[in-house]
Each structure stands twice: as structure tokens, then as C-alpha cells.
Amino acid sequence: SYIKQYDATHVITTLKHFNRDGFILHYSGVMDNFSIFLPESEEISQLTEYHAQKIDETLVRILRTDFPDRFDKGQPDFSVVLSAGDSPKVDCECVPLPHSREGKLPLPEELITENISKGLKVCNRYDFSPIWNFASGYVNPEIIPTLITFPPWGYHHFECFQTYRFGYRVCNEFLESSTRHPFGKLYFGNH
């Protein structure tokens, strides 16, 4: 993963390249609280709002528990872009797509030159701040070098991640159905 030092300006600029399903998690060291910032857009779905609400119940608890010294009154502010769609919904002119799954991607300079010649806005994906993506990632990390993939929000994934983190047990939804796990929800055939 390609991550360089970034600030709030990078976070806001990165979010501006999202078509939808992106928002910002911000920690204020002065106030010792977390806030969610959704972009001003008609494109914000109820699902995105739901995902943003789940932050308070899950991710903030994990961050405060695992990093108590970092997220304590008087510490520096922290901001990160979060994505909760199936994959990050970023402007196409920012993200190069290979011609095949194994194909080489254009270099940032090539992409910028191509965009200028087409009259598109200039975007360098290497200038993105980190994006914590709670969904599928890309096979090729060069598509969005700052993308960090986490468990999906949908159907029990993130809640089960929290259950495992704090309860040290696997949710029934992710256990095999067997005599050992009678409440397991996964069924496998005999192989």
C-alpha cells in the first residue's frame, strides 16, 4: 500500500473525487470526540447514511479501545476517508483501468496528460489520502494505491468483526453448520 503523510486538505480533496458512498471520519483532540462528515450531494443514499451511523457504534469503539493513547483529549486531530459502497465510487478519470485483469496500468503522468487532452479534470490517485474501504478492494493495488480494505458493512460482516474483536468468538453466520456448531449458518457439501 502506498501511503504518504497527509493532512485535512488531502482528505477533503480525496472525498471530492467520490461520486457517492464516501464520507469522512474526523477525530478532534480538543473536543475528544469523533464526527462524521457526509458530502453535500443529492447522491447520498440511505445506505451511505446507515453506514455512517454504524461508525459510532463500531469503528469508534474499536479505535478508542485499541489506541487509547492516540484518541485521548489533547492528541492531534485525525481524519480519514471512509468508503462503504461495493467498491470505491471514484471519478473514472482518477482511476486507471487496465485492459485485462493482469494488465499494466498507465503511469500517473500518462493519465494526467490523457485527461488534459480530453478536457477532463486532472487527478492523481497518488495524492489521495488513505481510504478505509469497508467493502471489496481491487486485485491490483495500483488502481487506488491508498486504499485499505476492511470487512464489508453489509449483512453481519462488520458486526461479526466487532463480535470477534471484543467477544473473541466467531458469529454463527460465519460458522459451518455441523454437530460441533449446531447454530452455524454455512453449509458445505461433501467433497
C-alpha positions as a Markdown table, in Angstrom:
| # | Residue | x | y | z |
|---|---|---|---|---|
| 1 | Ser | 0.0 | 0.0 | 0.0 |
| 2 | Tyr | 1.3 | 3.4 | -0.9 |
| 3 | Ile | 0.6 | 5.9 | 1.9 |
| 4 | Lys | 2.4 | 9.2 | 2.4 |
| 5 | Gln | 2.0 | 11.9 | 5.0 |
| 6 | Tyr | -1.3 | 13.7 | 4.6 |
| 7 | Asp | -3.4 | 16.4 | 6.2 |
| 8 | Ala | -7.1 | 17.5 | 6.3 |
| 9 | Thr | -6.8 | 19.2 | 2.9 |
| 10 | His | -5.8 | 15.9 | 1.3 |
| 11 | Val | -8.8 | 14.2 | 3.0 |
| 12 | Ile | -11.3 | 16.8 | 1.7 |
| 13 | Thr | -9.8 | 16.7 | -1.8 |
| 14 | Thr | -9.9 | 12.9 | -1.8 |
| 15 | Leu | -13.6 | 12.9 | -0.8 |
| 16 | Lys | -14.4 | 15.4 | -3.6 |
| 17 | His | -13.4 | 12.7 | -6.1 |
| 18 | Phe | -16.1 | 10.3 | -4.8 |
| 19 | Asn | -19.3 | 10.1 | -6.8 |
| 20 | Arg | -21.0 | 8.6 | -3.8 |
| 21 | Asp | -20.6 | 6.2 | -0.8 |
| 22 | Gly | -17.7 | 8.2 | 0.7 |
| 23 | Phe | -17.6 | 10.2 | 3.9 |
| 24 | Ile | -15.1 | 11.4 | 6.4 |
| 25 | Leu | -14.4 | 10.2 | 10.0 |
| 26 | His | -12.8 | 13.1 | 12.0 |
| 27 | Tyr | -11.4 | 13.0 | 15.5 |
| 28 | Ser | -10.9 | 16.3 | 17.3 |
| 29 | Gly | -8.3 | 16.1 | 20.0 |
| 30 | Val | -9.5 | 19.4 | 21.5 |
| 31 | Met | -13.1 | 18.1 | 21.9 |
| 32 | Asp | -12.1 | 14.5 | 22.3 |
| 33 | Asn | -14.9 | 13.3 | 20.0 |
| 34 | Phe | -15.4 | 11.7 | 16.6 |
| 35 | Ser | -17.6 | 13.2 | 13.9 |
| 36 | Ile | -18.9 | 12.0 | 10.6 |
| 37 | Phe | -19.0 | 14.4 | 7.6 |
| 38 | Leu | -21.1 | 13.4 | 4.6 |
| 39 | Pro | -20.6 | 15.3 | 1.3 |
| 40 | Glu | -23.2 | 17.9 | 0.3 |
| 41 | Ser | -24.8 | 16.0 | -2.5 |
| 42 | Glu | -28.2 | 14.8 | -3.7 |
| 43 | Glu | -26.5 | 11.4 | -4.4 |
| 44 | Ile | -26.2 | 10.4 | -0.7 |
| 45 | Ser | -28.1 | 7.2 | -0.4 |
| 46 | Gln | -29.9 | 5.9 | 2.7 |
| 47 | Leu | -27.4 | 3.1 | 2.8 |
| 48 | Thr | -24.5 | 5.5 | 3.0 |
| 49 | Glu | -26.2 | 7.3 | 5.9 |
| 50 | Tyr | -26.8 | 3.9 | 7.6 |
| 51 | His | -23.1 | 3.0 | 7.1 |
| 52 | Ala | -22.0 | 6.4 | 8.6 |
| 53 | Gln | -24.3 | 5.8 | 11.6 |
| 54 | Lys | -22.7 | 2.4 | 12.2 |
| 55 | Ile | -19.3 | 4.1 | 12.6 |
| 56 | Asp | -20.3 | 5.4 | 16.1 |
| 57 | Glu | -21.4 | 2.0 | 17.2 |
| 58 | Thr | -18.4 | 0.0 | 15.9 |
| 59 | Leu | -15.4 | 1.6 | 14.4 |
| 60 | Val | -15.1 | 4.4 | 17.0 |
| 61 | Arg | -15.3 | 1.8 | 19.8 |
| 62 | Ile | -12.5 | -0.3 | 18.2 |
| 63 | Leu | -10.3 | 2.8 | 17.7 |
| 64 | Arg | -10.7 | 4.0 | 21.3 |
| 65 | Thr | -10.1 | 0.5 | 22.7 |
| 66 | Asp | -7.1 | -0.4 | 20.6 |
| 67 | Phe | -5.5 | 3.1 | 20.6 |
| 68 | Pro | -6.5 | 4.7 | 23.9 |
| 69 | Asp | -3.4 | 7.0 | 24.0 |
| 70 | Arg | -3.9 | 8.2 | 20.4 |
| 71 | Phe | -7.6 | 9.0 | 20.8 |
| 72 | Asp | -7.4 | 10.9 | 24.0 |
| 73 | Lys | -8.1 | 14.6 | 24.9 |
| 74 | Gly | -5.2 | 16.8 | 23.7 |
| 75 | Gln | -4.0 | 14.5 | 21.0 |
| 76 | Pro | -3.7 | 15.8 | 17.4 |
| 77 | Asp | -6.7 | 15.7 | 15.1 |
| 78 | Phe | -7.2 | 12.7 | 12.8 |
| 79 | Ser | -9.2 | 12.4 | 9.6 |
| 80 | Val | -9.7 | 9.6 | 7.2 |
| 81 | Val | -12.0 | 9.0 | 4.1 |
| 82 | Leu | -14.3 | 6.0 | 4.6 |
| 83 | Ser | -16.0 | 4.2 | 1.7 |
| 84 | Ala | -18.8 | 1.7 | 2.2 |
| 85 | Gly | -20.0 | 1.0 | -1.3 |
| 86 | Asp | -19.4 | -2.2 | -3.1 |
| 87 | Ser | -16.1 | -0.6 | -4.3 |
| 88 | Pro | -15.0 | 3.0 | -4.1 |
| 89 | Lys | -17.1 | 5.2 | -6.3 |
| 90 | Val | -14.3 | 7.5 | -7.5 |
| 91 | Asp | -14.2 | 9.6 | -10.6 |
| 92 | Cys | -13.2 | 7.5 | -13.6 |
| 93 | Glu | -10.6 | 10.0 | -14.7 |
| 94 | Cys | -8.8 | 9.5 | -11.4 |
| 95 | Val | -8.6 | 5.7 | -11.6 |
| 96 | Pro | -7.0 | 3.9 | -14.4 |
| 97 | Leu | -8.5 | 0.7 | -15.6 |
| 98 | Pro | -6.3 | -2.0 | -17.2 |
| 99 | His | -7.4 | -3.6 | -20.4 |
| 100 | Ser | -7.3 | -7.0 | -18.6 |
| 101 | Arg | -7.1 | -8.2 | -15.0 |
| 102 | Glu | -3.3 | -8.6 | -15.3 |
| 103 | Gly | -2.8 | -5.6 | -17.5 |
| 104 | Lys | -0.3 | -2.8 | -16.7 |
| 105 | Leu | -1.8 | 0.5 | -15.6 |
| 106 | Pro | -0.8 | 3.8 | -17.1 |
| 107 | Leu | 1.6 | 5.9 | -15.1 |
| 108 | Pro | 0.2 | 9.0 | -13.3 |
| 109 | Glu | 1.9 | 11.3 | -15.8 |
| 110 | Glu | 0.3 | 9.4 | -18.8 |
| 111 | Leu | -3.1 | 9.5 | -17.2 |
| 112 | Ile | -2.9 | 13.3 | -16.4 |
| 113 | Thr | -1.7 | 14.1 | -19.9 |
| 114 | Glu | -4.5 | 12.0 | -21.4 |
| 115 | Asn | -7.1 | 13.7 | -19.2 |
| 116 | Ile | -5.9 | 17.2 | -20.1 |
| 117 | Ser | -6.1 | 16.3 | -23.8 |
| 118 | Lys | -9.7 | 15.1 | -23.3 |
| 119 | Gly | -10.6 | 18.2 | -21.3 |
| 120 | Leu | -11.1 | 16.2 | -18.1 |
| 121 | Lys | -10.1 | 17.4 | -14.7 |
| 122 | Val | -6.7 | 16.5 | -13.6 |
| 123 | Cys | -6.5 | 13.9 | -10.8 |
| 124 | Asn | -3.5 | 12.0 | -9.4 |
| 125 | Arg | -4.5 | 8.9 | -7.4 |
| 126 | Tyr | -1.1 | 9.0 | -5.7 |
| 127 | Asp | -2.2 | 12.3 | -4.0 |
| 128 | Phe | -5.2 | 10.6 | -2.4 |
| 129 | Ser | -5.3 | 10.4 | 1.4 |
| 130 | Pro | -5.8 | 6.9 | 2.9 |
| 131 | Ile | -9.2 | 5.5 | 2.1 |
| 132 | Trp | -10.6 | 2.9 | 4.5 |
| 133 | Asn | -12.8 | 0.8 | 2.3 |
| 134 | Phe | -15.4 | -1.4 | 4.1 |
| 135 | Ala | -16.2 | -3.5 | 1.0 |
| 136 | Ser | -14.4 | -5.2 | -1.9 |
| 137 | Gly | -11.0 | -4.0 | -2.9 |
| 138 | Tyr | -9.1 | -4.2 | -6.2 |
| 139 | Val | -6.9 | -7.1 | -7.2 |
| 140 | Asn | -4.3 | -4.6 | -8.4 |
| 141 | Pro | -3.5 | -2.2 | -5.6 |
| 142 | Glu | -2.1 | 0.3 | -8.1 |
| 143 | Ile | -5.7 | 1.2 | -9.1 |
| 144 | Ile | -6.1 | 3.2 | -5.9 |
| 145 | Pro | -2.7 | 2.9 | -4.1 |
| 146 | Thr | -4.1 | 4.4 | -0.8 |
| 147 | Leu | -7.0 | 2.0 | -0.5 |
| 148 | Ile | -7.1 | -0.1 | 2.7 |
| 149 | Thr | -9.7 | -2.8 | 2.7 |
| 150 | Phe | -11.7 | -3.8 | 5.8 |
| 151 | Pro | -14.6 | -6.2 | 6.3 |
| 152 | Pro | -17.8 | -5.1 | 4.4 |
| 153 | Trp | -20.5 | -3.3 | 6.3 |
| 154 | Gly | -23.3 | -5.4 | 4.8 |
| 155 | Tyr | -25.2 | -8.3 | 6.2 |
| 156 | His | -23.4 | -9.1 | 9.5 |
| 157 | His | -19.8 | -8.7 | 8.3 |
| 158 | Phe | -18.9 | -5.6 | 10.4 |
| 159 | Glu | -21.0 | -6.6 | 13.4 |
| 160 | Cys | -19.3 | -10.0 | 13.4 |
| 161 | Phe | -15.9 | -8.3 | 13.1 |
| 162 | Gln | -16.8 | -6.4 | 16.2 |
| 163 | Thr | -18.1 | -9.6 | 17.9 |
| 164 | Tyr | -14.8 | -11.3 | 17.2 |
| 165 | Arg | -12.7 | -8.3 | 18.3 |
| 166 | Phe | -14.5 | -7.8 | 21.6 |
| 167 | Gly | -16.0 | -11.2 | 22.3 |
| 168 | Tyr | -13.3 | -13.4 | 20.8 |
| 169 | Arg | -15.9 | -15.6 | 19.1 |
| 170 | Val | -17.0 | -16.1 | 15.5 |
| 171 | Cys | -20.6 | -15.2 | 14.6 |
| 172 | Asn | -22.9 | -18.1 | 13.7 |
| 173 | Glu | -23.3 | -16.6 | 10.2 |
| 174 | Phe | -19.6 | -17.5 | 9.6 |
| 175 | Leu | -19.5 | -20.9 | 11.2 |
| 176 | Glu | -20.1 | -24.2 | 9.4 |
| 177 | Ser | -23.3 | -26.0 | 10.2 |
| 178 | Ser | -22.2 | -29.2 | 11.9 |
| 179 | Thr | -22.7 | -31.2 | 15.1 |
| 180 | Arg | -19.9 | -29.1 | 16.5 |
| 181 | His | -21.6 | -25.9 | 15.6 |
| 182 | Pro | -25.4 | -26.6 | 15.5 |
| 183 | Phe | -26.3 | -22.9 | 15.0 |
| 184 | Gly | -23.8 | -22.4 | 12.2 |
| 185 | Lys | -25.2 | -20.9 | 9.0 |
| 186 | Leu | -22.7 | -22.0 | 6.4 |
| 187 | Tyr | -23.4 | -25.3 | 4.6 |
| 188 | Phe | -20.8 | -27.2 | 2.6 |
| 189 | Gly | -21.3 | -30.3 | 0.5 |
| 190 | Asn | -19.2 | -33.4 | 0.9 |
| 191 | His | -16.0 | -33.1 | -1.1 |
